Amino acid sequence: MTALLVAGPAPAAAEPLVLTALGDSLTQGYGLPQADGFVPVLEGWLTARGHDVRVINAGVSGDTTAGGAARIEWTLAEQPDAMIVALGGNDLLRGVDPAASRANLDAILQATDAAGVPVLLAGLPAPGNYGPDFTRDFEGMYVDLAAEYDAILYPDFLGPIGEKATQGLSLADLMQDDRIHPNAEGVRQIVEAIGPEVEALLERARADS
């Protein structure tokens, strides 16, 4: 006797996670072909490791923490599942009071927390020319706010480049001619370094969904 097989509806494919990268020119991919910017390289890295994820580029060249705070609500309107917050570099370049930068980041994290969006907070080390108090307050704000809002802390977005600089080695192979923005190889190394922490962020997002 031949069994009659009745095909039921195919299960709906799960939607990819949406990860938004909120940042400045380092996130936006300044000076690089689009495919070599942080966001597409990160998405490719995650996809190659089996993650079903779409990464949205919410980087705006020249943006400060104030700019990020001003646009966080409409950034969240896209309903991301998780967010990387990588702001503060332009605050450093302009010598913005760390108290103001901290208040702006706090506003961003308040909004993401209220929306139930897990965050990876990426910081930057402060140069010594602003003095020890500035360095303490600027670098400390990332640590404190990550703890307060249970965000994943990544202390130095430019990690591999910073490590090489502390060794007194040339950065010509990792940086564009302006010595501010990474080149394609610099971006690749940044993604390799931050990638495992982004994977941890996606795990949080899946657990919350």
Backbone torsions as a table, in degrees:
resi	resn	phi	psi	omega
1	MET	NA	129.1	-178.5
2	THR	-90.0	126.8	179.5
3	ALA	-72.1	141.3	177.5
4	LEU	-90.4	117.6	-179.2
5	LEU	-97.7	122.5	178.5
6	VAL	-108.6	117.9	-178.6
7	ALA	-78.3	125.2	175.5
8	GLY	-88.7	175.4	179.1
9	PRO	-65.0	140.0	178.5
10	ALA	-67.2	142.0	178.6
11	PRO	-63.1	141.5	-179.8
12	ALA	-66.0	136.8	178.1
13	ALA	-68.3	139.0	179.1
14	ALA	-66.2	140.4	178.1
15	GLU	-71.6	143.4	176.2
16	PRO	-65.0	149.1	172.6
17	LEU	-66.2	145.3	177.2
18	VAL	-108.2	119.4	-180.0
19	LEU	-114.9	121.1	178.5
20	THR	-101.5	132.6	175.8
21	ALA	-105.1	104.2	-179.3
22	LEU	-93.8	116.3	-176.8
23	GLY	-166.5	-155.8	-177.3
24	ASP	-115.7	-146.1	-176.6
25	SER	-64.8	-26.9	178.2
26	LEU	-65.7	-34.6	176.6
27	THR	-81.5	-40.6	-175.0
28	GLN	-65.0	-30.4	-179.9
29	GLY	96.3	35.2	-176.4
30	TYR	-52.3	133.3	172.7
31	GLY	77.3	5.6	-176.3
32	LEU	-121.0	152.3	167.8
33	PRO	-56.2	146.3	-174.1
34	GLN	-50.7	-41.6	-175.8
35	ALA	-66.4	-19.2	-176.4
36	ASP	-97.3	0.1	-179.8
37	GLY	-73.7	167.0	-175.8
38	PHE	-56.1	-46.4	-173.7
39	VAL	-65.1	-53.2	179.1
40	PRO	-64.5	-34.8	178.6
41	VAL	-67.2	-41.2	177.4
42	LEU	-63.9	-45.1	179.4
43	GLU	-60.1	-42.1	178.2
44	GLY	-64.0	-39.8	179.0
45	TRP	-63.6	-44.9	-179.7
46	LEU	-67.1	-41.9	179.2
47	THR	-62.3	-41.8	179.7
48	ALA	-63.5	-24.1	178.6
49	ARG	-94.8	12.0	171.3
50	GLY	93.2	9.2	-179.3
51	HIS	-89.0	133.2	175.5
52	ASP	-93.0	94.1	-171.1
53	VAL	-145.6	145.4	173.1
54	ARG	-117.4	124.7	-177.5
55	VAL	-103.4	123.8	-179.7
56	ILE	-96.4	132.0	179.9
57	ASN	-87.9	103.5	174.9
58	ALA	-111.5	38.2	175.3
59	GLY	-93.1	134.6	178.8
60	VAL	-125.9	117.3	-179.5
61	SER	-57.3	134.3	179.4
62	GLY	86.2	-4.4	-175.3
63	ASP	-70.9	141.9	173.4
64	THR	-103.6	-179.5	174.6
65	THR	-62.1	-32.0	177.9
66	ALA	-64.0	-41.4	177.7
67	GLY	-63.8	-40.5	177.3
68	GLY	-62.5	-42.5	179.4
69	ALA	-64.9	-34.7	-178.0
70	ALA	-69.0	-26.3	-176.5
71	ARG	-113.6	12.0	-176.9
72	ILE	-66.6	-36.0	-176.3
73	GLU	-65.8	-45.0	179.2
74	TRP	-75.5	-21.1	172.6
75	THR	-68.3	-40.9	177.7
76	LEU	-71.4	-20.5	179.4
77	ALA	-62.5	-20.7	176.5
78	GLU	-78.3	-1.3	175.3
79	GLN	56.3	56.0	175.6
80	PRO	-68.8	155.3	176.0
81	ASP	-84.2	-23.3	-179.6
82	ALA	-157.7	163.0	-177.3
83	MET	-144.1	137.7	166.1
84	ILE	-96.5	126.9	175.4
85	VAL	-110.7	110.4	-176.1
86	ALA	-128.4	78.9	-177.8
87	LEU	-131.2	153.4	177.7
88	GLY	134.8	-19.1	-179.0
89	GLY	-62.1	-42.2	179.6
90	ASN	-75.3	-26.1	171.0
91	ASP	-61.2	-42.0	178.3
92	LEU	-63.6	-46.2	-178.0
93	LEU	-61.3	-30.5	-178.3
94	ARG	-96.0	-2.7	-179.4
95	GLY	65.5	33.9	179.8
96	VAL	-64.1	138.3	176.9
97	ASP	-53.7	124.5	179.6
98	PRO	-55.9	-26.4	177.8
99	ALA	-63.9	-37.4	178.3
100	ALA	-71.2	-42.4	177.6
101	SER	-60.9	-42.0	179.9
102	ARG	-62.3	-42.9	-179.8
103	ALA	-63.1	-38.0	179.0
104	ASN	-67.4	-45.5	177.5
105	LEU	-63.4	-36.8	177.7
106	ASP	-61.6	-41.1	178.5
107	ALA	-63.5	-40.2	178.2
108	ILE	-62.9	-46.1	-177.1
109	LEU	-72.2	-30.6	172.3
110	GLN	-60.1	-43.4	-177.9
111	ALA	-67.8	-44.2	179.2
112	THR	-66.5	-37.1	178.8
113	ASP	-64.5	-43.5	179.2
114	ALA	-64.4	-30.8	179.8
115	ALA	-85.1	-5.4	-179.1
116	GLY	71.3	29.6	-178.3
117	VAL	-102.5	115.9	178.3
118	PRO	-68.3	148.7	-171.3
119	VAL	-128.7	142.1	162.4
120	LEU	-104.8	118.5	-178.7
121	LEU	-99.1	113.4	-177.8
122	ALA	-102.6	122.4	-179.0
123	GLY	-102.0	-171.5	175.7
124	LEU	-144.5	146.8	173.4
125	PRO	-76.0	145.6	178.7
126	ALA	-88.7	139.6	176.2
127	PRO	-68.6	152.0	-175.7
128	GLY	-71.2	-12.5	-174.1
129	ASN	-70.2	-12.8	176.9
130	TYR	-87.8	-6.4	178.9
131	GLY	98.8	160.5	-174.7
132	PRO	-65.8	-33.9	-179.7
133	ASP	-66.4	-43.0	177.9
134	PHE	-60.8	-48.4	-179.5
135	THR	-57.8	-46.9	179.9
136	ARG	-59.6	-46.6	-175.6
137	ASP	-71.9	-40.3	-178.1
138	PHE	-67.1	-51.6	-178.2
139	GLU	-69.2	-33.8	-179.2
140	GLY	-68.5	-26.5	-177.6
141	MET	-64.3	-36.1	178.8
142	TYR	-65.9	-43.3	-179.7
143	VAL	-62.8	-48.2	-176.6
144	ASP	-65.5	-45.2	-176.4
145	LEU	-70.9	-35.3	176.4
146	ALA	-62.1	-41.1	178.6
147	ALA	-67.7	-42.3	-177.5
148	GLU	-63.8	-38.0	-175.2
149	TYR	-106.7	10.9	179.4
150	ASP	54.3	41.5	175.3
151	ALA	-89.4	155.3	172.6
152	ILE	-76.7	126.0	-177.8
153	LEU	-95.6	127.3	171.7
154	TYR	-122.8	101.0	-165.7
155	PRO	-63.4	-29.7	-174.9
156	ASP	-137.5	102.6	-179.7
157	PHE	-55.4	-35.6	-178.4
158	LEU	-92.8	25.0	-171.6
159	GLY	-34.9	-60.9	-176.8
160	PRO	-61.3	-33.4	179.0
161	ILE	-71.6	-42.5	178.2
162	GLY	-62.8	-39.2	179.4
163	GLU	-62.6	-41.4	179.6
164	LYS	-67.1	-38.0	-179.7
165	ALA	-64.3	-40.1	-179.7
166	THR	-66.0	-20.4	177.2
167	GLN	-87.0	0.3	179.1
168	GLY	73.7	21.8	-178.0
169	LEU	-93.6	156.5	178.1
170	SER	-65.7	141.7	177.9
171	LEU	-105.5	12.3	-174.5
172	ALA	-61.1	-27.9	-178.3
173	ASP	-82.8	-8.3	-176.0
174	LEU	-118.9	-13.2	-172.7
175	MET	-120.0	152.1	170.2
176	GLN	-71.7	172.9	-175.1
177	ASP	-63.1	-22.1	-180.0
178	ASP	-76.2	-8.6	179.0
179	ARG	61.4	19.7	177.2
180	ILE	-116.2	-40.4	-173.8
181	HIS	-107.5	140.5	179.0
182	PRO	-70.9	150.2	172.0
183	ASN	-87.0	-172.2	-175.6
184	ALA	-60.0	-40.5	179.0
185	GLU	-68.7	-38.0	176.4
186	GLY	-61.0	-43.7	177.8
187	VAL	-61.6	-42.9	-179.3
188	ARG	-59.1	-43.3	-179.9
189	GLN	-69.6	-36.6	176.1
190	ILE	-60.5	-44.8	-179.4
191	VAL	-64.9	-42.9	178.6
192	GLU	-58.7	-37.4	-177.3
193	ALA	-76.5	-43.6	-176.0
194	ILE	-83.6	-18.5	-174.1
195	GLY	-50.6	-49.5	179.9
196	PRO	-59.3	-33.8	177.9
197	GLU	-71.6	-34.0	175.8
198	VAL	-66.9	-37.7	175.4
199	GLU	-59.9	-41.2	177.5
200	ALA	-63.0	-37.5	178.0
201	LEU	-63.6	-43.5	-179.7
202	LEU	-64.9	-34.2	176.7
203	GLU	-63.4	-39.5	176.2
204	ARG	-62.7	-42.2	-179.5
205	ALA	-62.8	-41.5	179.2
206	ARG	-65.2	-40.0	-179.2
207	ALA	-65.9	-29.1	-178.2
208	ASP	-84.8	-16.7	-173.7
209	SER	-83.3	NA	NA
